[in-house]
Amino acid sequence: MNTRTKPNTLSLDEIPNKIYYSISEVSEYTGVEPHVLRYWETKFTRLNPKRVGGNQRKYTRNDLELLFEIVHLLYQEGYTLDGAERKLRTGVQAVRQEREAAKEPAPTNETAAPSENNEPAQSNGNPNSPELIQEIKSELKDLLKLLS
């Protein structure tokens, strides 16, 4: 049973587009207390805000998007901190592959590489398993929600 209460977050559209955000701004936007944000830096390897004069944290827009994903995984999906970190690590690889595929034109017969180079490595050996496809769809839907 999930007893966590989802923090009151703003949507990314409601957040001003700036180069850097202070920890108090990020706390306000995500609904997560500053001490929790600082703790999450120790648990999530991708969360690494820039440090400026006086060792103050400055978060980027990418950091904000990552934090919204972490909030979603922890409070809506019910992941533990370790589980959310693993999910983010595996999800990043899938997202990168999707972004690269969207940027590159479809390969022609002359430029197509062997299929083993185009498919991601899978631990179960079946890249077309229904579970994997469903997981990827779910992750892409979550990313789409974050971006919209």
C-alpha angles and dihedrals in degrees: 000000000000110000097171117114113223111238119240103261130182121228117254089247090062093053117091113247105244136153094238136015127201121235090252091054091048090048090053093047097045098035090231121127117247093243089056091050090052090049092049089058087068093049103041114057094198092055103087114141118198116260118222136176112336090016092280116165118241117191125205128215088260089054089052092051090049091050091051089052091049091050089050093049094046102039105028103027094036097230122160118237091260092045092050091050090052091047092051092048093052093039093055091060092052092047092050090051091049092049092048091048091051092050096047122069117242109277118252123222089263095052101034115122122216111286095243088066093050097051124076116242112258127200093220093047094237113099090181097056112138091232093055093046091049091049092051091048090051092050092048091050090051091050091048090053090052093050096046 
